[in-house]
Amino acid sequence: MGSPDIQRTFELSYSATTMIIFVVPGLVGLVVEPIMFLLADRYPRKWFIAGGLAAMAAGSFLAALAPGPMTLAAALAIWSVATGVATSLAQATLVDRAPDQRARTMARWTLCSWVGDLIAPVLLGALAGMKLGWRAGFVVVGLVLLASAFAFAVRRFIEPPATDDDDEPEPLWRALTTALRNPILVLWLFGTALCDLLDEILVVFASLHVRHELGASASWQGIILGAFIVGGALGLVILERVLVRHSERRVLIATCLACAVAYALWLLAPNLWLSAILMVPVGMTSAPLYPLAAARAYACCPGRSGVVLAASHLFTPFGLMLPWLLGLVADHAGTHVTLALLIIQPLGLAALARYKK
């Protein structure tokens, strides 16, 4: 949030700013979040989610008051871990409540997250228009989160159905290692990690590509990004309805193949108009891939979504390294080659779809 302003406030280098905003919170989350997810399979989730929202609020207020970069790093670490716990467990609980509708639940969840991604920049833009800085942004977010935590704590909450082995639960570490010995789960967790390719990573490298190769202005970059977002929202709405009549596996295979074709055509676009038009089907076919892959991962451990979330951290280092590795490719071979590599996502998920679990 407001990283350029944060950098100026504390007179930080680019590397130090990156460490504070991304690396430190990511490393803390890698250690703490799996423990919280495993515990959430044994104790009432309501208090994990409500506590996560309250901790997010506390982290926001601490960040707003941070006198120096170390305090800010601690605040962002608290905020990041609390966000992972609250949002991931809310998602997992919805999935557990309707185990026969996992993909449709994930489609709705992903659509709501896209709406949130649109609202956040609007909020920050409004604060900037009022000449308020990043500290005010954290205060506003903290107040919203505090109200959300209170509202959630006092409302009725339906816990997910209990599993058969809840009377004699495994030790936490054994529960995690047992899950990681399931090769199908590990494959689908890898599939969900691949879904970063045609999401944030695509946005970054596509912006660079259209600017350098097609001469796009900032406005054109915004138009092309907007086409991707609109296409993604449409694709998620369509996915939720298509799953009523067709199996998840069949929909996944068809969407992967359609995505590969749509993405290849976009890569060949010779001008900005075609790039913007062809980005719509890219968004429509790529956005459904994450909810479909995540649904398959949850299906590997019915009623134990906390274990699935904990096991997913196996690929956190992969997710942290992937943008850096692709950046090296772009430095040596250009953005077109780098973007071409992203087609691994739909092709890889289509290969995984042959596993019927």
C-alpha positions as CSV (number, residue, x, y, z in Angstrom):
1,M,0.0,0.0,0.0
2,G,1.6,3.3,-1.1
3,S,5.0,1.7,-1.5
4,P,6.6,4.8,-3.2
5,D,5.4,7.1,-0.4
6,I,6.7,4.6,2.2
7,Q,10.1,4.5,0.4
8,R,10.3,8.3,0.5
9,T,9.1,8.6,4.2
10,F,11.8,6.3,5.5
11,E,14.4,7.1,2.8
12,L,14.8,3.4,1.8
13,S,16.5,1.8,-1.1
14,Y,14.4,-0.2,-3.6
15,S,15.8,-3.5,-2.1
16,A,15.0,-2.4,1.4
17,T,11.4,-1.4,0.4
18,T,10.9,-4.8,-1.2
19,M,12.2,-6.6,1.9
20,I,9.8,-4.7,4.2
21,I,6.7,-5.0,2.0
22,F,7.1,-8.5,0.5
23,V,10.0,-10.6,1.8
24,V,9.7,-10.3,5.6
25,P,5.9,-10.8,5.6
26,G,6.2,-13.7,3.2
27,L,8.9,-15.5,5.3
28,V,6.9,-15.0,8.5
29,G,3.7,-16.3,6.8
30,L,5.7,-19.4,5.5
31,V,6.4,-20.4,9.1
32,V,3.2,-19.3,11.0
33,E,0.3,-19.9,8.6
34,P,0.6,-23.7,8.2
35,I,0.4,-24.1,12.0
36,M,-2.7,-21.9,12.1
37,F,-4.3,-23.8,9.3
38,L,-3.7,-27.2,10.9
39,L,-5.1,-26.0,14.2
40,A,-8.2,-24.7,12.3
41,D,-9.1,-28.3,11.4
42,R,-9.5,-29.0,15.2
43,Y,-10.9,-25.9,16.8
44,P,-13.8,-23.6,15.9
45,R,-12.9,-21.7,12.8
46,K,-15.1,-18.7,13.7
47,W,-12.5,-17.5,16.2
48,F,-9.6,-18.0,13.7
49,I,-11.4,-15.9,11.1
50,A,-12.6,-13.2,13.6
51,G,-9.2,-13.1,15.2
52,G,-7.5,-12.8,11.8
53,L,-9.7,-9.8,11.0
54,A,-8.9,-8.2,14.3
55,A,-5.2,-8.9,13.9
56,M,-5.4,-7.3,10.4
57,A,-6.9,-4.2,12.0
58,A,-4.2,-4.1,14.6
59,G,-1.5,-4.5,12.0
60,S,-3.0,-1.7,10.0
61,F,-3.0,0.7,13.0
62,L,0.5,-0.3,13.9
63,A,1.7,0.4,10.3
64,A,0.0,3.8,10.4
65,L,1.9,4.7,13.6
66,A,5.2,3.0,12.6
67,P,8.1,5.3,13.6
68,G,10.6,3.4,11.5
69,P,11.1,0.7,8.9
70,M,11.6,-2.1,11.4
71,T,8.3,-1.4,13.1
72,L,6.6,-1.2,9.7
73,A,8.1,-4.5,8.7
74,A,6.7,-6.1,11.9
75,A,3.3,-4.5,11.3
76,L,3.1,-5.7,7.7
77,A,4.1,-9.2,8.8
78,I,1.2,-9.3,11.3
79,W,-1.1,-8.0,8.6
80,S,0.1,-10.5,6.0
81,V,-0.2,-13.5,8.3
82,A,-3.6,-12.4,9.6
83,T,-4.9,-11.9,6.1
84,G,-3.7,-15.3,5.0
85,V,-5.4,-16.9,8.0
86,A,-8.7,-15.0,7.8
87,T,-9.3,-15.1,4.1
88,S,-8.0,-18.6,3.4
89,L,-10.0,-20.1,6.2
90,A,-13.1,-18.3,5.1
91,Q,-12.7,-19.7,1.6
92,A,-11.9,-23.2,3.0
93,T,-15.0,-23.1,5.2
94,L,-17.3,-22.3,2.4
95,V,-15.8,-25.1,0.4
96,D,-16.2,-27.6,3.3
97,R,-19.9,-26.6,3.7
98,A,-20.8,-27.7,0.2
99,P,-18.3,-30.5,-0.8
100,D,-20.2,-31.4,-3.9
101,Q,-20.0,-27.8,-5.2
102,R,-16.4,-27.0,-4.6
103,A,-15.7,-25.5,-8.0
104,R,-18.8,-23.4,-8.1
105,T,-17.9,-22.1,-4.6
106,M,-14.4,-21.3,-5.7
107,A,-15.7,-19.5,-8.8
108,R,-17.9,-17.2,-6.7
109,W,-15.0,-16.6,-4.3
110,T,-12.6,-15.7,-7.0
111,L,-15.2,-13.3,-8.6
112,C,-15.6,-11.5,-5.3
113,S,-11.8,-11.2,-5.0
114,W,-11.6,-9.6,-8.4
115,V,-14.2,-7.1,-7.3
116,G,-12.1,-6.4,-4.2
117,D,-9.0,-5.9,-6.4
118,L,-11.0,-3.2,-8.3
119,I,-12.2,-1.4,-5.1
120,A,-8.8,-1.1,-3.5
121,P,-7.2,1.2,-6.1
122,V,-10.3,3.3,-6.1
123,L,-10.0,3.8,-2.3
124,L,-6.4,4.7,-2.5
125,G,-7.1,7.0,-5.4
126,A,-9.8,8.8,-3.3
127,L,-7.4,9.2,-0.4
128,A,-4.7,10.6,-2.7
129,G,-7.2,13.0,-4.1
130,M,-7.9,14.3,-0.6
131,K,-4.1,14.8,-0.1
132,L,-3.9,12.0,2.5
133,G,-0.9,9.7,2.6
134,W,-0.2,6.1,3.1
135,R,-0.6,6.3,6.9
136,A,-4.2,7.6,6.5
137,G,-4.8,4.6,4.1
138,F,-3.8,2.2,6.8
139,V,-6.1,3.9,9.3
140,V,-9.1,3.7,7.0
141,V,-8.4,0.0,6.2
142,G,-7.9,-0.7,10.0
143,L,-11.3,0.9,10.9
144,V,-13.1,-1.2,8.2
145,L,-11.4,-4.4,9.4
146,L,-12.1,-3.7,13.0
147,A,-15.8,-3.2,12.2
148,S,-15.7,-6.4,10.1
149,A,-14.2,-8.3,12.9
150,F,-16.8,-7.2,15.4
151,A,-19.7,-7.9,13.0
152,F,-18.3,-11.4,12.2
153,A,-17.8,-12.2,15.9
154,V,-21.4,-11.4,16.9
155,R,-23.1,-13.1,14.0
156,R,-24.1,-16.8,13.9
157,F,-21.5,-18.9,12.2
158,I,-22.0,-22.4,10.9
159,E,-18.9,-24.6,11.4
160,P,-18.0,-27.0,8.6
161,P,-19.1,-30.6,9.0
162,A,-16.8,-32.7,11.3
163,T,-14.7,-35.5,9.9
164,D,-14.8,-39.0,11.1
165,D,-11.3,-38.9,12.7
166,D,-12.0,-35.7,14.8
167,D,-12.2,-37.8,18.0
168,E,-8.6,-38.9,17.7
169,P,-6.8,-36.3,15.6
170,E,-3.3,-36.9,14.4
171,P,-0.4,-34.8,15.7
172,L,-0.1,-31.6,13.7
173,W,3.2,-32.5,12.0
174,R,2.0,-36.0,11.1
175,A,-1.2,-34.6,9.6
176,L,0.8,-32.4,7.3
177,T,3.3,-35.1,6.3
178,T,0.5,-37.5,5.6
179,A,-1.1,-35.0,3.3
180,L,2.2,-34.4,1.5
181,R,2.5,-38.1,0.8
182,N,-0.6,-37.8,-1.3
183,P,0.9,-37.4,-4.8
184,I,-2.4,-36.2,-6.4
185,L,-2.7,-33.5,-3.8
186,V,0.8,-32.3,-4.3
187,L,0.2,-32.2,-8.1
188,W,-2.9,-30.1,-7.7
189,L,-1.2,-27.8,-5.3
190,F,1.5,-27.3,-7.9
191,G,-1.3,-26.7,-10.4
192,T,-2.7,-23.9,-8.2
193,A,0.8,-22.4,-7.9
194,L,1.0,-22.3,-11.7
195,C,-2.1,-20.1,-11.7
196,D,0.1,-17.2,-10.8
197,L,1.4,-17.2,-14.3
198,L,-1.7,-15.9,-16.1
199,D,-2.6,-13.5,-13.2
200,E,-0.3,-11.0,-11.6
201,I,2.8,-12.2,-13.6
202,L,0.9,-11.8,-16.9
203,V,-0.2,-8.3,-15.9
204,V,3.3,-7.1,-15.2
205,F,5.0,-8.6,-18.2
206,A,2.1,-7.8,-20.6
207,S,2.3,-4.1,-19.5
208,L,6.0,-4.1,-20.3
209,H,5.5,-5.9,-23.6
210,V,2.8,-3.6,-25.0
211,R,4.8,-0.6,-23.9
212,H,8.1,-1.6,-25.4
213,E,7.0,-3.7,-28.4
214,L,3.7,-2.0,-29.4
215,G,4.4,1.5,-28.2
216,A,1.5,1.6,-25.8
217,S,0.9,4.7,-23.7
218,A,-0.2,4.5,-20.1
219,S,-3.8,4.8,-21.3
220,W,-3.4,1.9,-23.6
221,Q,-1.8,-0.2,-20.9
222,G,-4.9,0.6,-18.7
223,I,-7.3,-0.4,-21.6
224,I,-5.5,-3.7,-22.1
225,L,-5.4,-4.5,-18.4
226,G,-9.1,-3.5,-18.2
227,A,-10.0,-5.9,-21.0
228,F,-8.3,-8.7,-19.1
229,I,-10.2,-7.9,-15.9
230,V,-13.6,-7.6,-17.7
231,G,-12.9,-10.9,-19.5
232,G,-11.9,-12.6,-16.3
233,A,-15.1,-11.5,-14.5
234,L,-17.2,-12.7,-17.5
235,G,-15.4,-16.0,-17.4
236,L,-16.1,-16.6,-13.7
237,V,-19.8,-15.8,-14.1
238,I,-20.0,-18.2,-17.0
239,L,-18.0,-20.9,-15.1
240,E,-20.4,-20.9,-12.2
241,R,-23.3,-21.6,-14.6
242,V,-21.5,-24.1,-16.8
243,L,-20.6,-26.3,-13.8
244,V,-24.3,-26.9,-13.2
245,R,-24.4,-29.1,-16.4
246,H,-20.9,-30.4,-16.9
247,S,-18.3,-32.1,-14.7
248,E,-15.4,-30.1,-13.3
249,R,-12.8,-32.3,-15.1
250,R,-14.5,-31.8,-18.5
251,V,-14.8,-28.0,-18.0
252,L,-11.2,-27.8,-16.8
253,I,-9.8,-29.6,-19.9
254,A,-12.0,-27.5,-22.3
255,T,-11.0,-24.2,-20.6
256,C,-7.3,-25.1,-20.6
257,L,-7.4,-25.8,-24.4
258,A,-9.4,-22.6,-25.1
259,C,-7.0,-20.6,-22.9
260,A,-3.9,-21.9,-24.7
261,V,-5.4,-20.9,-28.1
262,A,-6.7,-17.5,-26.9
263,Y,-3.3,-16.7,-25.3
264,A,-1.3,-17.8,-28.4
265,L,-3.5,-15.5,-30.5
266,W,-3.0,-12.6,-28.2
267,L,0.8,-13.1,-28.3
268,L,0.6,-12.7,-32.1
269,A,-1.4,-9.5,-32.0
270,P,0.4,-7.0,-34.2
271,N,-1.2,-3.8,-32.9
272,L,-2.8,-2.3,-29.8
273,W,-6.4,-2.6,-31.0
274,L,-6.1,-6.4,-31.6
275,S,-4.1,-6.8,-28.3
276,A,-7.0,-5.2,-26.3
277,I,-9.7,-7.2,-28.1
278,L,-7.9,-10.5,-27.8
279,M,-7.1,-9.9,-24.1
280,V,-10.8,-10.3,-23.3
281,P,-10.9,-14.1,-24.2
282,V,-7.5,-14.5,-22.5
283,G,-9.2,-13.2,-19.3
284,M,-12.3,-15.3,-19.8
285,T,-10.4,-18.5,-20.2
286,S,-7.6,-18.0,-17.7
287,A,-9.6,-16.7,-14.7
288,P,-11.6,-20.0,-14.3
289,L,-8.4,-22.1,-14.0
290,Y,-7.5,-21.2,-10.4
291,P,-10.9,-22.0,-8.9
292,L,-11.0,-25.3,-10.9
293,A,-7.5,-26.3,-9.8
294,A,-8.1,-25.3,-6.2
295,A,-11.4,-27.3,-6.1
296,R,-9.4,-30.4,-7.2
297,A,-6.9,-29.9,-4.5
298,Y,-9.6,-29.5,-1.8
299,A,-11.2,-32.7,-3.1
300,C,-8.1,-34.7,-2.2
301,C,-8.7,-34.2,1.5
302,P,-12.5,-34.0,2.1
303,G,-13.4,-32.1,5.2
304,R,-9.7,-31.3,5.9
305,S,-9.2,-28.0,4.1
306,G,-6.9,-26.7,6.8
307,V,-4.4,-29.4,5.9
308,V,-4.7,-28.5,2.2
309,L,-4.0,-24.9,3.0
310,A,-1.0,-25.8,5.2
311,A,0.4,-28.2,2.5
312,S,0.0,-25.5,-0.2
313,H,2.9,-23.6,1.5
314,L,5.2,-26.3,0.0
315,F,5.1,-24.1,-3.2
316,T,5.5,-20.7,-1.5
317,P,9.2,-20.6,-2.3
318,F,8.4,-21.4,-5.9
319,G,5.9,-18.6,-6.0
320,L,8.5,-16.2,-4.6
321,M,11.2,-17.2,-7.0
322,L,9.1,-17.4,-10.2
323,P,8.8,-13.7,-10.9
324,W,12.5,-13.3,-10.4
325,L,13.4,-16.2,-12.7
326,L,11.0,-14.8,-15.4
327,G,12.6,-11.4,-15.0
328,L,16.0,-13.0,-15.8
329,V,14.5,-14.5,-18.9
330,A,13.1,-11.1,-19.9
331,D,16.5,-9.5,-19.4
332,H,18.2,-11.9,-21.7
333,A,15.5,-12.9,-24.3
334,G,12.9,-10.2,-24.1
335,T,9.3,-10.0,-22.9
336,H,7.9,-11.9,-25.9
337,V,9.8,-15.0,-25.0
338,T,8.9,-14.6,-21.3
339,L,5.2,-14.2,-22.1
340,A,5.4,-17.3,-24.3
341,L,6.5,-19.3,-21.4
342,L,3.4,-18.5,-19.5
343,I,1.4,-20.8,-21.7
344,I,2.8,-23.5,-19.4
345,Q,-0.2,-22.8,-17.1
346,P,-3.1,-24.0,-19.3
347,L,-1.0,-26.8,-20.8
348,G,0.2,-28.0,-17.4
349,L,-3.3,-28.0,-15.9
350,A,-4.7,-29.8,-19.0
351,A,-2.0,-32.5,-18.3
352,L,-3.0,-32.7,-14.6
353,A,-6.7,-33.0,-15.5
354,R,-6.1,-36.6,-16.6
355,Y,-6.0,-37.5,-12.9
356,K,-9.6,-38.2,-12.0
357,K,-9.2,-37.7,-8.2
